[in-house]
């Protein structure tokens, strides 16, 4: 399944870029992400617990940042559980817009195990993530410059 769209942030592109590669921000914004442990630069082992109602599944996998350019990068997520797997391949671009940043995303999702829930689940994950990053940005007080956020 593929989802594409945009989301606006009240911060310059350098700050938004740094935010989207900050492990603390990722942990805050990704639904069910319990832990990130750096394996190497731009690659983390991840543990996630995702649930709908009383049903929850624990995933283990990796999150990687690849193909970095000054304008954006590619985010790869691969996770497995006893009952299935999930993968996301997301291309992110950080475009200056009216003193802030328009984040453009183009994401491909693949889930094994819950076929009927895929469209709603994918949209919900993207919406949660984008709003979570915005909340983290606002709470961090780093809306007008890259200082203080980790980035490579």
C-alpha positions, 0 to 999 in steps of 0.5 A: 500500500502506498500513501503520499502527502504533506505536513507543515511544521513551524520550523526551518528545514534544517530543524525539521530534518534534524528532528526527523533523525533524532532518536528521542523524537522518533521514540516520542512520535512512532506509535508503540515504539518502546525502545531504540538502540543504535546499531551503527550510525543511522541504524537502530534496533527497535522494539514496538508494541502496536495494539487495536483495542484489547489486541496488541502485538510486539514487533522487533526490527530495525529503523534505518536512515539512508540516501541522505541529501540536504533536502531529505532522506529515505526511512526504512522500517522492518519489523517482525512478530510471531504472527507476521511482519511489517515494512515501511519505505518512506521518502521524506523531503524538507521544503522551505515554505513561508518561514517553516517547512513542508515535509513531503512524504511518499510511503510504501507499507507492507503488512503480513497478517492483517490484510483488511486493516491495512489501509486504516492502519497505515493512515493512522500510523502516518497521522500519529507520527506526523502529529507526534513529531509536531508535538515534540518540536513544539515541546522542545522549544527548537522551532527557529533553529537547528541547535540542540537536536541531534542530526548527522 
